[in-house]
Amino acid sequence: MTLFADLAVGLIALLHVYILVLEMFLWDKPAGLRAFAQTAERAAATKVLAANQGLYNGFLAAGLFWGLSQGAAGTSVKVFFLACVLVAGVYGGLSASRKIIFIQALPAALALLLIGLA
């Protein structure tokens, strides 16, 4: 069960690296415009804010990778950063777009469940 939990954590970390790339580097490019349903004008106006948001997603990914690198000793690190992802996902789902709940919060909740079962 630990393997499945770690795989889930790793996938969530990779997802947050992908979000970092979208928000920091592709926000006003076709991939970013599609991913966030933005117009070019709105993306241009919010590019700096998106880059800052992307950086925070990078910190979440870094924390999850750090927890994974610690093996069994990193369980509390993984739980902490997954809880951060969960809270951010719920907040984003309530304040920005409901799909964030399914893309970010639900996977974090499932990974926390897997860690609890491991």
N, CA, C and O of each residue as an XYZ file, in Angstrom:
472
protein
N       0.828     -1.194      0.000
C       0.000      0.000      0.000
C       0.874      1.261      0.000
O       0.493      2.292     -0.555
N       2.044      1.163      0.628
C       2.953      2.312      0.654
C       3.374      2.696     -0.758
O       3.509      3.880     -1.066
N       3.582      1.708     -1.612
C       3.967      1.981     -2.997
C       2.880      2.798     -3.706
O       3.186      3.763     -4.407
N       1.622      2.414     -3.525
C       0.518      3.148     -4.160
C       0.417      4.567     -3.616
O       0.155      5.508     -4.366
N       0.626      4.718     -2.322
C       0.594      6.054     -1.717
C       1.711      6.919     -2.287
O       1.489      8.078     -2.638
N       2.904      6.357     -2.379
C       4.033      7.120     -2.915
C       3.846      7.438     -4.398
O       4.228      8.515     -4.855
N       3.266      6.512     -5.142
C       2.965      6.793     -6.552
C       1.967      7.948     -6.669
O       2.126      8.826     -7.517
N       0.955      7.944     -5.829
C      -0.029      9.030     -5.844
C       0.636     10.365     -5.503
O       0.381     11.377     -6.156
N       1.481     10.359     -4.486
C       2.193     11.586     -4.096
C       3.076     12.058     -5.246
O       3.119     13.252     -5.546
N       3.779     11.132     -5.891
C       4.634     11.489     -7.015
C       3.858     12.076     -8.181
O       4.304     13.038     -8.806
N       2.697     11.503     -8.476
C       1.866     12.027     -9.555
C       1.338     13.422     -9.227
O       1.264     14.286    -10.101
N       0.979     13.632     -7.987
C       0.502     14.957     -7.577
C       1.645     15.971     -7.651
O       1.438     17.114     -8.059
N       2.835     15.558     -7.261
C       3.997     16.449     -7.372
C       4.243     16.808     -8.836
O       4.482     17.973     -9.154
N       4.187     15.830     -9.721
C       4.377     16.097    -11.149
C       3.277     17.000    -11.699
O       3.540     17.873    -12.526
N       2.056     16.790    -11.240
C       0.955     17.670    -11.641
C       1.254     19.119    -11.273
O       0.985     20.032    -12.054
N       1.808     19.324    -10.091
C       2.104     20.688     -9.656
C       3.303     21.285    -10.394
O       3.389     22.503    -10.549
N       4.213     20.449    -10.844
C       5.279     20.948    -11.728
C       4.650     21.401    -13.046
O       5.008     22.451    -13.580
N       3.722     20.616    -13.563
C       3.019     20.975    -14.803
C       2.255     22.289    -14.625
O       2.293     23.153    -15.501
N       1.566     22.440    -13.501
C       0.839     23.677    -13.237
C       1.815     24.853    -13.145
O       1.531     25.941    -13.645
N       2.968     24.628    -12.502
C       4.001     25.667    -12.441
C       4.375     26.117    -13.852
O       4.429     27.316    -14.126
N       4.632     25.172    -14.740
C       5.024     25.511    -16.115
C       3.906     26.280    -16.812
O       4.160     27.288    -17.472
N       2.676     25.809    -16.668
C       1.547     26.508    -17.289
C       1.430     27.943    -16.773
O       1.259     28.875    -17.559
N       1.520     28.116    -15.474
C       1.292     29.443    -14.893
C       2.485     30.379    -15.042
O       2.303     31.582    -15.231
N       3.689     29.852    -14.962
C       4.864     30.721    -15.017
C       5.343     31.001    -16.438
O       5.829     32.095    -16.727
N       5.208     30.025    -17.318
C       5.824     30.153    -18.635
C       4.837     30.121    -19.805
O       5.139     30.650    -20.875
N       3.677     29.516    -19.621
C       2.735     29.351    -20.733
C       1.420     30.091    -20.526
O       0.478     29.903    -21.297
N       1.345     30.912    -19.516
C       0.095     31.586    -19.166
C      -0.535     32.306    -20.350
O      -1.741     32.202    -20.574
N       0.274     33.032    -21.105
C      -0.266     33.816    -22.222
C      -0.001     33.161    -23.580
O      -0.142     33.798    -24.624
N       0.385     31.885    -23.554
C       0.599     31.099    -24.773
C      -0.642     30.233    -25.008
O      -1.468     30.088    -24.107
N      -0.786     29.659    -26.198
C      -1.993     28.868    -26.491
C      -2.317     27.789    -25.448
O      -3.481     27.616    -25.087
N      -1.310     27.069    -24.965
C      -1.569     26.002    -23.974
C      -2.121     26.579    -22.681
O      -3.054     26.019    -22.104
N      -1.564     27.683    -22.219
C      -2.050     28.316    -21.002
C      -3.425     28.932    -21.183
O      -4.276     28.845    -20.298
N      -3.637     29.554    -22.330
C      -4.950     30.148    -22.600
C      -6.036     29.083    -22.596
O      -7.121     29.290    -22.052
N      -5.733     27.927    -23.215
C      -6.702     26.817    -23.234
C      -6.929     26.249    -21.835
O      -8.066     26.046    -21.411
N      -5.833     25.998    -21.129
C      -5.937     25.341    -19.821
C      -6.752     26.158    -18.830
O      -7.480     25.602    -18.008
N      -6.629     27.477    -18.910
C      -7.302     28.330    -17.938
C      -8.446     29.133    -18.545
O      -8.963     30.054    -17.913
N      -8.844     28.788    -19.766
C      -9.964     29.451    -20.455
C      -9.830     30.969    -20.393
O     -10.759     31.680    -20.011
N      -8.654     31.441    -20.779
C      -8.338     32.872    -20.720
C      -8.383     33.485    -22.109
O      -8.184     32.801    -23.113
N      -8.643     34.763    -22.152
C      -8.428     35.523    -23.374
C      -6.987     36.032    -23.333
O      -6.381     36.114    -22.264
N      -6.456     36.364    -24.478
C      -5.089     36.891    -24.537
C      -4.976     38.185    -23.733
O      -3.962     38.425    -23.078
N      -6.002     39.005    -23.782
C      -5.984     40.272    -23.058
C      -5.963     40.056    -21.551
O      -5.182     40.687    -20.837
N      -6.806     39.180    -21.080
C      -6.842     38.910    -19.640
C      -5.541     38.247    -19.168
O      -5.034     38.554    -18.089
N      -5.011     37.338    -19.990
C      -3.757     36.680    -19.636
C      -2.628     37.695    -19.540
O      -1.803     37.624    -18.629
N      -2.588     38.636    -20.472
C      -1.544     39.668    -20.433
C      -1.656     40.502    -19.164
O      -0.646     40.877    -18.567
N      -2.882     40.789    -18.758
C      -3.104     41.632    -17.575
C      -2.795     40.903    -16.275
O      -2.515     41.542    -15.261
N      -2.841     39.575    -16.291
C      -2.667     38.795    -15.052
C      -1.405     37.945    -15.058
O      -1.230     37.098    -14.183
N      -0.530     38.155    -16.019
C       0.656     37.307    -16.185
C       1.541     37.280    -14.943
O       2.008     36.212    -14.546
N       1.778     38.424    -14.327
C       2.647     38.471    -13.147
C       2.004     37.730    -11.974
O       2.685     37.015    -11.239
N       0.708     37.900    -11.802
C       0.006     37.181    -10.730
C       0.060     35.673    -10.958
O       0.258     34.903    -10.018
N      -0.116     35.258    -12.203
C      -0.076     33.832    -12.524
C       1.309     33.246    -12.258
O       1.431     32.127    -11.760
N       2.344     34.005    -12.591
C       3.708     33.519    -12.342
C       3.937     33.324    -10.849
O       4.566     32.348    -10.440
N       3.436     34.236    -10.041
C       3.553     34.104     -8.588
C       2.804     32.859     -8.106
O       3.303     32.112     -7.265
N       1.626     32.650     -8.636
C       0.828     31.478     -8.296
C       1.545     30.202     -8.718
O       1.524     29.205     -7.995
N       2.178     30.232     -9.882
C       2.942     29.079    -10.357
C       4.095     28.742     -9.433
O       4.389     27.573     -9.187
N       4.747     29.783     -8.922
C       5.845     29.566     -7.995
C       5.361     28.818     -6.750
O       6.042     27.913     -6.267
N       4.209     29.187     -6.238
C       3.658     28.495     -5.076
C       3.362     27.025     -5.404
O       3.588     26.148     -4.569
N       2.867     26.759     -6.596
C       2.652     25.370     -6.991
C       3.968     24.613     -7.052
O       4.020     23.421     -6.750
N       5.027     25.303     -7.443
C       6.348     24.691     -7.435
C       6.806     24.335     -6.033
O       7.432     23.297     -5.819
N       6.492     25.202     -5.079
C       6.843     24.894     -3.688
C       6.090     23.667     -3.193
O       6.646     22.849     -2.461
N       4.830     23.536     -3.590
C       4.075     22.338     -3.209
C       4.721     21.088     -3.795
O       4.879     20.081     -3.104
N       5.094     21.156     -5.066
C       5.762     20.016     -5.706
C       7.077     19.700     -5.004
O       7.374     18.536     -4.737
N       7.860     20.720     -4.706
C       9.147     20.507     -4.032
C       8.954     19.835     -2.681
O       9.709     18.932     -2.319
N       7.951     20.270     -1.940
C       7.682     19.654     -0.642
C       7.284     18.200     -0.770
O       7.700     17.367      0.035
N       6.482     17.887     -1.774
C       6.079     16.494     -1.981
C       7.267     15.628     -2.400
O       7.418     14.503     -1.924
N       8.109     16.157     -3.291
C       9.312     15.408     -3.677
C      10.251     15.232     -2.481
O      10.871     14.180     -2.322
N      10.349     16.248     -1.657
C      11.180     16.160     -0.445
C      10.668     15.036      0.451
O      11.445     14.208      0.926
N       9.355     15.013      0.680
C       8.772     13.955      1.498
C       9.041     12.578      0.918
O       9.359     11.643      1.652
N       8.917     12.448     -0.404
C       9.202     11.165     -1.047
C      10.661     10.769     -0.880
O      10.970      9.591     -0.700
N      11.556     11.743     -0.940
C      12.988     11.442     -0.834
C      13.384     10.948      0.557
O      14.450     10.355      0.725
N      12.543     11.185      1.541
C      12.847     10.791      2.913
C      12.375      9.379      3.252
O      12.611      8.895      4.359
N      11.718      8.724      2.314
C      11.215      7.377      2.578
C      10.152      7.402      3.664
O       9.334      8.319      3.723
N      10.169      6.392      4.520
C       9.169      6.300      5.591
C       9.261      7.476      6.547
O       8.257      7.877      7.135
N      10.442      8.028      6.709
C      10.622      9.170      7.611
C       9.957     10.436      7.071
O       9.767     11.398      7.815
N       9.604     10.445      5.785
C       9.000     11.632      5.182
C       7.484     11.642      5.194
O       6.865     12.494      4.556
N       6.881     10.709      5.907
C       5.417     10.632      5.913
C       4.784     11.930      6.392
O       3.834     12.413      5.776
N       5.286     12.496      7.466
C       4.682     13.734      7.976
C       4.869     14.888      6.999
O       4.009     15.765      6.910
N       5.975     14.902      6.266
C       6.204     15.941      5.253
C       5.185     15.783      4.125
O       4.589     16.763      3.680
N       4.990     14.557      3.671
C       4.015     14.297      2.608
C       2.609     14.681      3.063
O       1.856     15.296      2.308
N       2.262     14.326      4.275
C       0.931     14.654      4.790
C       0.751     16.168      4.865
O      -0.298     16.685      4.479
N       1.751     16.874      5.351
C       1.656     18.331      5.445
C       1.433     18.962      4.070
O       0.525     19.774      3.896
N       2.271     18.583      3.090
C       2.146     19.213      1.775
C       0.888     18.763      1.041
O       0.304     19.545      0.290
N       0.463     17.532      1.240
C      -0.814     17.109      0.660
C      -1.980     17.884      1.283
O      -2.934     18.239      0.590
N      -1.902     18.140      2.574
C      -2.943     18.944      3.224
C      -2.952     20.358      2.638
O      -4.018     20.941      2.440
N      -1.768     20.906      2.363
C      -1.696     22.227      1.723
C      -2.340     22.192      0.341
O      -3.080     23.105     -0.025
N      -2.060     21.141     -0.426
C      -2.659     20.986     -1.753
C      -4.176     20.873     -1.628
O      -4.916     21.488     -2.397
N      -4.626     20.097     -0.671
C      -6.060     19.918     -0.462
C      -6.742     21.241     -0.134
O      -7.766     21.574     -0.732
N      -6.193     21.987      0.795
C      -6.780     23.277      1.172
C      -6.766     24.238     -0.017
O      -7.762     24.910     -0.286
N      -5.641     24.302     -0.727
C      -5.556     25.183     -1.899
C      -6.567     24.761     -2.960
O      -7.180     25.612     -3.604
N      -6.743     23.466     -3.145
C      -7.695     22.971     -4.130
C      -9.133     23.287     -3.769
O      -9.928     23.659     -4.632
N      -9.467     23.144     -2.508
C     -10.827     23.482     -2.069
C     -11.068     24.976     -2.217
O     -12.107     25.398     -2.724
N     -10.107     25.772     -1.775
C     -10.252     27.225     -1.893
C     -10.365     27.641     -3.365
O     -11.228     28.442     -3.724
N      -9.499     27.099     -4.202
C      -9.561     27.419     -5.629
C     -10.861     26.964     -6.255
O     -11.412     27.646     -7.119
N     -11.348     25.829     -5.830
C     -12.616     25.323     -6.344
C     -13.792     26.189     -5.954
O     -14.739     26.346     -6.725
N     -13.736     26.753     -4.758
C     -14.821     27.611     -4.297
C     -14.708     29.041     -4.821
O     -15.717     29.723     -4.998
N     -13.483     29.490     -5.067
C     -13.306     30.896     -5.440
C     -13.036     31.124     -6.923
O     -13.316     32.208     -7.434
N     -12.499     30.129     -7.625
C     -12.116     30.359     -9.017
C     -12.862     29.445     -9.991
O     -13.571     29.928    -10.874
N     -12.708     28.139     -9.834
C     -13.317     27.194    -10.767
C     -13.539     25.859    -10.066
O     -12.633     25.322     -9.428
N     -14.727     25.341    -10.189
C     -15.046     24.061     -9.539
C     -14.153     22.921     -9.995
O     -13.927     21.972     -9.244
N     -13.641     23.002    -11.220
C     -12.821     21.890    -11.714
C     -11.546     21.731    -10.889
O     -10.949     20.654    -10.892
N     -11.117     22.774    -10.187
C      -9.925     22.686     -9.354
C     -10.123     21.665     -8.232
O      -9.169     21.017     -7.802
N     -11.341     21.527     -7.769
C     -11.627     20.529     -6.729
C     -11.280     19.131     -7.242
O     -10.726     18.313     -6.508
N     -11.608     18.866     -8.497
C     -11.371     17.537     -9.063
C      -9.930     17.346     -9.521
O      -9.406     16.233     -9.480
N      -9.291     18.425     -9.954
C      -7.917     18.332    -10.461
C      -6.897     18.341     -9.329
O      -5.863     17.679     -9.414
N      -7.191     19.095     -8.266
C      -6.197     19.296     -7.216
C      -6.629     18.702     -5.875
O      -5.886     17.925     -5.275
N      -7.816     19.058     -5.404
C      -8.224     18.654     -4.051
C      -8.519     17.160     -3.948
O      -8.065     16.504     -3.011
N      -9.266     16.627     -4.888
C      -9.637     15.206     -4.815
C      -8.419     14.285     -4.874
O      -8.333     13.359     -4.068
N      -7.470     14.499     -5.796
C      -6.273     13.640     -5.780
C      -5.494     13.740     -4.461
O      -4.978     12.736     -3.970
N      -5.408     14.942     -3.890
C      -4.709     15.095     -2.610
C      -5.429     14.317     -1.511
O      -4.790     13.663     -0.687
N      -6.751     14.388     -1.500
C      -7.525     13.653     -0.500
C      -7.318     12.153     -0.654
O      -7.176     11.433      0.334
N      -7.303     11.684     -1.903
C      -7.084     10.251     -2.138
C      -5.685      9.820     -1.716
O      -5.510      8.744     -1.144
N      -4.690     10.656     -1.998
C      -3.325     10.330     -1.571
C      -3.220     10.306     -0.056
O      -2.537      9.452      0.507
N      -3.889     11.233      0.603
C      -3.895     11.227      2.086
C      -4.541      9.950      2.599
O      -4.058      9.352      3.561
N      -5.614      9.532      1.972
C      -6.273      8.289      2.351
C      -5.324      7.092      2.170
O      -5.231      6.224      3.038
N      -4.630      7.065      1.039
C      -3.680      5.969      0.794
C      -2.556      5.965      1.825
O      -2.138      4.903      2.287
N      -2.072      7.139      2.181
C      -1.039      7.212      3.224
C      -1.587      6.691      4.544
O      -0.905      5.967      5.270
N      -2.824      7.066      4.846
C      -3.435      6.593      6.082
C      -3.619      5.082      6.107
O      -3.520      4.453      7.161
N      -3.884      4.509      4.950
C      -4.072      3.060      4.854
C      -2.754      2.292      4.840
O      -2.720      1.097      5.134
N      -1.669      2.988      4.496
C      -0.360      2.320      4.350
C       0.236      2.028      5.661
O       1.331      1.471      5.731
